[in-house]
Amino acid sequence: MNREENLKQAKQKGTPYDIILIGGGATGMGAALDAASRGHSVLLLEGVDFGKGTSSRSTKLVHGGVRYLQKGDIPLVMDALKERGIMRQNAPHLVSDLAFVVPNYTWWEAPFYGIGMKVYDALAGKYGFGKSELLSSEETVNRIPTIATEGLRGGVQYYDGQFDDARMLVNMAQTASEQGAHLLNYFEVKGLLKSDEGFVNGVRALDKESGEEHEFKAKIVINCTGPFSDSVRRMDNADAKSMIAPSTGVHIVLPAEFLPRGTAIMVPRTTDGRVLFAIPWHHCVVVGTTDTPVDEVSLEPRATAEEVEFILENARQYLEKPPERKDVLSVFSGIRPLVKAGGEDNTAQLSRDHTITVSKSGLITIAGGKWTTYRHMAEDVIDRAELLGELNPADCVTKRLNIHGYHEHPEKFGDLAHYGSDALAIQQLLQEEGQGELVHPRLKLRVGEVRWMARREMARTPDDVLSRRSRSLLFDAKAAREAAEKVCEILREELRKDQDWVEQQLQDFDEMSLGYLVEELVTA
Ligand SMILES: Cc1cc2nc3c(=O)[nH]c(=O)nc-3n(C[C@H](O)[C@H](O)[C@H](O)COP(=O)(O)OP(=O)(O)OC[C@H]3O[C@@H](n4cnc5c(N)ncnc54)[C@H](O)[C@@H]3O)c2cc1C
């Protein structure tokens, strides 16, 4: 994975690509991986960084969706539970089982949720993660010592999966690259190219690092821009009606002491009728989420003080020591790319919870779905692309395709476990002089890791390092802001940049990262 090399190859490509993908989130990267591993030639263009959009801002669950079970959407839950199993099988270094407890405070909750979770277990079939069980109040407190005990009658324990979304994306990018895909970050698609007959046959894109524009040709172009899908559809047809109904979801991050035993809490019904999770993740606790419809989509949606207060208020009802605003280490917000019912394209097809549309000019758009089902979404959209672009049909192979870093016992690498099989090489790098030094006393990120991210994971900016390749901005927003200068200096050396670049990057990171500080929340 090397940006210069990928750009050189894309510029030198004499014939059109089979497929160009716009957008480097779970949907686009999943599709790149699927298409490249079938043998198609692939170019993926991401306007900022892989995972800059929604795909690094999820609740970090690999799940069937208990919420969909409540709504009775059985096929959707079954599909997601199967994909959950495939994801763990192919990326065991990043996807793990997690025990959840639904705490019960009224008499009907144990039988109600107990039966519901048995159905969840049964739907998973051979992809099951562990059997659900009813817990007494003592057992519930034993698993979650911080749970509010007044009126506690017991709990229902069940299992689901959890992962590190942005690291998964980086490892998927490395896998796609190994399969021959050309991937470019900081490459924004500005327009679509069309043949004399009016069919989309390429893109015009801006290299945000050099300021140069390039044209790339392809037999098929797929729009995988999630919440931004409508803006790309309007490059094709300026009058296209909106198909995305965006809504933001906010999470807060708390210190590990709020869930010390590694068991998560699932609240099936918050004061606004949603599901709320409190999840031990790395060495902290992620709590969320909210659901607020918005008119505008942005790459950095800002959480409001009201949304954070809502999460804290609901969390307080279940925790013995109530979390306060001062406990919040970081706040992050993402936009759901929800697809509106209906739509104007006559080839629109509703496929489970994701939608694939084909415009009259042949632009394919795939939107909706969830992280857990990215592989199945990719299979569907590449099947469609093969048909439409008259590509050589090939079987999808991603059901059994290890993701880069695959390792069955990553825990043996200690705090480098999330790098999976790359941990050995990183360990060696850290032994070199000065490379083992922390970039900040409160962050578990070392100088050598930043170098690795620049050399092997296509990190280009302090945001790429601090937000996604390490999750420092989520673990401790203040510490990440303080570490930016040091990280920038390492990147300057690695990427051979000058002092002006450093100053610009620091200014950009400073502005962007303000949105993660609980002290800087905006009001609605
Ligand atoms: C709050 C929240 C919690 C969630 N939790 C979970 C969960 O726990 N588990 C789960 O399975 N799912 C979860 N989801 C759903 C999941 O995160 C999303 O479905 C998924 O990440 C969407 O991926 P995407 O690739 O479609 O969109 P994105 O990740 O937003 O990717 C789109 C990309 O397109 C790029 N782009 C836009 N315009 C252009 C252009 N012109 N040129 C080039 N690139 C462009 C953007 O920069 C962006 O990186 C959650 C979603 C939200 C909002």
The ligand as an SDF file (V2000), in Angstrom:
LIG
                    3D

 53 58  0  0  0  0  0  0  0  0999 V2000
  -23.6930    6.1870   14.8520 C   0  0  0  0  0  0  0  0  0  0  0  0
  -23.5590    4.9550   14.0180 C   0  0  0  0  0  0  0  0  0  0  0  0
  -23.2940    3.7300   14.6200 C   0  0  0  0  0  0  0  0  0  0  0  0
  -23.1720    2.5880   13.8420 C   0  0  0  0  0  0  0  0  0  0  0  0
  -22.8470    1.4120   14.4490 N   0  0  0  0  0  0  0  0  0  0  0  0
  -22.7250    0.2810   13.7220 C   0  0  0  0  0  0  0  0  0  0  0  0
  -22.3160   -0.9260   14.3450 C   0  0  0  0  0  0  0  0  0  0  0  0
  -22.0170   -0.9680   15.5360 O   0  0  0  0  0  0  0  0  0  0  0  0
  -22.2260   -2.0280   13.5670 N   0  0  0  0  0  0  0  0  0  0  0  0
  -22.5320   -2.0230   12.2410 C   0  0  0  0  0  0  0  0  0  0  0  0
  -22.4870   -3.0840   11.6130 O   0  0  0  0  0  0  0  0  0  0  0  0
  -22.8710   -0.8780   11.6020 N   0  0  0  0  0  0  0  0  0  0  0  0
  -22.9590    0.2760   12.3190 C   0  0  0  0  0  0  0  0  0  0  0  0
  -23.2730    1.4670   11.7000 N   0  0  0  0  0  0  0  0  0  0  0  0
  -23.4550    1.4780   10.2510 C   0  0  0  0  0  0  0  0  0  0  0  0
  -22.1220    1.5520    9.5010 C   0  0  0  0  0  0  0  0  0  0  0  0
  -21.1740    2.3120   10.1880 O   0  0  0  0  0  0  0  0  0  0  0  0
  -22.3660    2.1780    8.1160 C   0  0  0  0  0  0  0  0  0  0  0  0
  -23.4060    1.4870    7.4690 O   0  0  0  0  0  0  0  0  0  0  0  0
  -21.1300    2.0890    7.2240 C   0  0  0  0  0  0  0  0  0  0  0  0
  -19.9840    2.5460    7.9070 O   0  0  0  0  0  0  0  0  0  0  0  0
  -21.3520    2.9300    5.9630 C   0  0  0  0  0  0  0  0  0  0  0  0
  -20.1960    2.8320    5.1650 O   0  0  0  0  0  0  0  0  0  0  0  0
  -20.0970    3.5550    3.7610 P   0  0  0  0  0  0  0  0  0  0  0  0
  -18.8400    3.0950    3.1500 O   0  0  0  0  0  0  0  0  0  0  0  0
  -21.3530    3.3140    2.9940 O   0  0  0  0  0  0  0  0  0  0  0  0
  -20.0480    5.1150    4.0850 O   0  0  0  0  0  0  0  0  0  0  0  0
  -18.8020    5.9790    4.6210 P   0  0  0  0  0  0  0  0  0  0  0  0
  -18.0160    5.2320    5.6320 O   0  0  0  0  0  0  0  0  0  0  0  0
  -19.3310    7.3130    5.0270 O   0  0  0  0  0  0  0  0  0  0  0  0
  -17.8700    6.1340    3.3520 O   0  0  0  0  0  0  0  0  0  0  0  0
  -18.1180    7.0240    2.3040 C   0  0  0  0  0  0  0  0  0  0  0  0
  -16.8010    7.6150    1.8690 C   0  0  0  0  0  0  0  0  0  0  0  0
  -16.9790    8.3180    0.6410 O   0  0  0  0  0  0  0  0  0  0  0  0
  -16.0560    9.3860    0.6110 C   0  0  0  0  0  0  0  0  0  0  0  0
  -16.4790   10.3480   -0.4180 N   0  0  0  0  0  0  0  0  0  0  0  0
  -17.5570   11.1570   -0.4020 C   0  0  0  0  0  0  0  0  0  0  0  0
  -17.6180   11.8900   -1.5350 N   0  0  0  0  0  0  0  0  0  0  0  0
  -16.5420   11.5430   -2.2970 C   0  0  0  0  0  0  0  0  0  0  0  0
  -16.0540   11.9420   -3.5710 C   0  0  0  0  0  0  0  0  0  0  0  0
  -16.6720   12.8770   -4.3040 N   0  0  0  0  0  0  0  0  0  0  0  0
  -14.9050   11.3810   -4.0420 N   0  0  0  0  0  0  0  0  0  0  0  0
  -14.2510   10.4280   -3.3280 C   0  0  0  0  0  0  0  0  0  0  0  0
  -14.6830   10.0130   -2.1030 N   0  0  0  0  0  0  0  0  0  0  0  0
  -15.8160   10.5480   -1.5930 C   0  0  0  0  0  0  0  0  0  0  0  0
  -16.0860    9.9200    2.0330 C   0  0  0  0  0  0  0  0  0  0  0  0
  -14.9200   10.6640    2.3360 O   0  0  0  0  0  0  0  0  0  0  0  0
  -16.2260    8.6390    2.8520 C   0  0  0  0  0  0  0  0  0  0  0  0
  -14.9730    8.1720    3.3360 O   0  0  0  0  0  0  0  0  0  0  0  0
  -23.3690    2.6380   12.4450 C   0  0  0  0  0  0  0  0  0  0  0  0
  -23.6280    3.8790   11.8320 C   0  0  0  0  0  0  0  0  0  0  0  0
  -23.7100    5.0320   12.6200 C   0  0  0  0  0  0  0  0  0  0  0  0
  -23.9480    6.3410   11.9680 C   0  0  0  0  0  0  0  0  0  0  0  0
  1  2  1  0
  2  3  1  0
  2 52  2  0
  3  4  2  0
  4  5  1  0
  4 50  1  0
  5  6  2  0
  6  7  1  0
  6 13  1  0
  7  8  2  0
  7  9  1  0
  9 10  1  0
 10 11  2  0
 10 12  1  0
 12 13  2  0
 13 14  1  0
 14 15  1  0
 14 50  1  0
 15 16  1  0
 16 17  1  0
 16 18  1  0
 18 19  1  0
 18 20  1  0
 20 21  1  0
 20 22  1  0
 22 23  1  0
 23 24  1  0
 24 25  2  0
 24 26  1  0
 24 27  1  0
 27 28  1  0
 28 29  2  0
 28 30  1  0
 28 31  1  0
 31 32  1  0
 32 33  1  0
 33 34  1  0
 33 48  1  0
 34 35  1  0
 35 36  1  0
 35 46  1  0
 36 37  1  0
 36 45  1  0
 37 38  2  0
 38 39  1  0
 39 40  1  0
 39 45  2  0
 40 41  1  0
 40 42  2  0
 42 43  1  0
 43 44  2  0
 44 45  1  0
 46 47  1  0
 46 48  1  0
 48 49  1  0
 50 51  2  0
 51 52  1  0
 52 53  1  0
M  END
$$$$
